[in-house]
Amino acid sequence: SKPAEPELEPIPVSLPQDQPVTATQAPATAAAPTGPVTALSGISGVYLGSRFELKPGSMSIGRQDADIELGNDNQVSRSHAVLAIDDGGMVTITDSGSTNGTFVNDRKVDTSPLAPGDLVRIGTTLFKAEA
């Protein structure tokens, strides 16, 4: 004779009603570094090895007439993005309607805060935000 099948109780699962659950959502990192960003360092691409020091205020990034000039990269728009750096060193990057986009940690962004360790792609160059 077969052993009796154990009775299985259904386990109630509650899903949040106010936001759809999508498989593409990036998991929230538990210990995301926060703090001032003082420089962008090129870690791959045309500007590998370049380091751009950030100063409080607004800094433009682009191919021409920019605070951070990336003229050797034809994937960079003339006016590509703007960094806003507050007095505490907190940095926000905003795309300036560039042709090829501004990416933070592989996500295309319109505007995004930057934390030390974040990866920023502008044109063909990947920059690392540094404290």
C-alpha positions in Angstrom: 0.0 0.0 0.0 1.1 3.6 -0.7 2.0 6.0 2.1 -0.7 8.5 2.7 -0.1 11.9 1.0 0.6 14.6 3.5 -2.1 17.3 3.5 -0.7 20.6 2.2 -2.0 23.8 3.6 -2.1 26.7 1.2 0.3 29.5 2.3 -1.3 32.9 2.0 0.8 35.3 0.0 0.1 39.0 -0.1 1.4 41.2 -2.8 1.5 45.0 -2.6 -1.6 46.3 -4.4 -0.2 49.8 -5.1 2.7 48.8 -7.4 3.0 46.2 -10.1 5.6 43.6 -9.5 8.0 43.4 -12.5 10.9 41.0 -13.1 13.0 43.8 -14.6 13.1 45.9 -11.4 16.6 46.0 -10.0 16.9 44.8 -6.5 17.5 47.5 -3.9 21.0 47.3 -2.6 21.0 47.1 1.1 24.2 49.1 1.7 24.4 51.6 -1.2 27.3 53.9 -0.5 26.3 57.5 -0.1 28.4 60.5 0.4 30.2 63.1 -1.5 31.6 62.4 -5.0 34.7 64.4 -5.8 35.8 63.1 -9.2 34.9 61.1 -12.2 37.6 58.7 -13.4 37.6 57.1 -16.8 37.8 53.3 -16.4 37.1 52.3 -20.1 36.7 53.9 -23.5 38.2 57.0 -25.1 38.9 58.7 -21.7 40.3 55.6 -19.9 42.7 57.0 -17.3 41.3 60.5 -17.3 40.2 62.0 -14.0 37.9 65.0 -13.8 37.8 66.8 -10.4 34.3 68.1 -9.4 33.8 71.4 -7.8 30.6 72.8 -6.1 28.1 74.3 -8.5 27.1 73.3 -12.0 29.5 71.5 -14.4 28.6 70.8 -18.0 29.7 67.7 -19.8 29.9 67.8 -23.6 32.0 67.7 -26.8 32.6 71.5 -26.9 32.6 74.5 -24.6 32.0 72.3 -21.5 33.5 72.2 -18.0 34.2 68.5 -18.7 35.1 68.5 -22.4 35.0 65.1 -24.1 35.8 66.3 -27.6 37.6 63.1 -28.7 34.4 61.0 -28.4 31.9 61.3 -31.3 29.3 59.5 -29.2 29.2 62.5 -26.9 26.7 65.3 -27.7 27.9 68.9 -27.9 25.9 69.5 -24.7 25.5 66.1 -23.2 24.8 66.3 -19.4 25.1 68.6 -16.4 26.4 67.7 -13.0 25.0 69.6 -10.0 27.3 69.5 -7.0 26.1 70.9 -3.7 28.4 72.3 -1.0 28.4 69.0 0.8 29.6 67.2 -2.4 26.3 65.5 -3.2 26.2 65.1 -6.9 23.2 64.8 -9.3 23.7 64.2 -13.1 21.1 65.3 -15.6 21.0 64.4 -19.2 20.8 67.5 -21.5 18.7 65.8 -24.2 21.8 64.0 -25.6 21.6 61.9 -28.7 23.0 58.7 -27.1 21.9 59.1 -23.5 23.5 59.2 -20.1 23.7 55.9 -18.1 24.2 55.3 -14.4 24.9 51.7 -13.4 23.7 50.5 -16.9 20.4 52.4 -16.6 19.5 55.2 -19.0 18.7 58.2 -16.8 17.2 61.7 -17.2 18.4 62.6 -13.8 20.1 60.6 -11.1 22.0 61.1 -7.8 25.6 59.8 -7.9 27.2 58.0 -5.0 30.9 56.8 -4.7 31.3 53.7 -6.8 28.5 54.5 -9.3 29.4 53.8 -13.0 28.5 56.6 -15.4 28.6 56.0 -19.2 28.8 59.1 -21.4 29.5 58.3 -25.1 32.0 55.4 -25.2 33.6 56.2 -21.9 32.7 54.5 -18.6 33.5 56.7 -15.6 33.6 55.7 -11.9 32.3 58.2 -9.4 34.9 58.6 -6.7 34.8 59.9 -3.1 
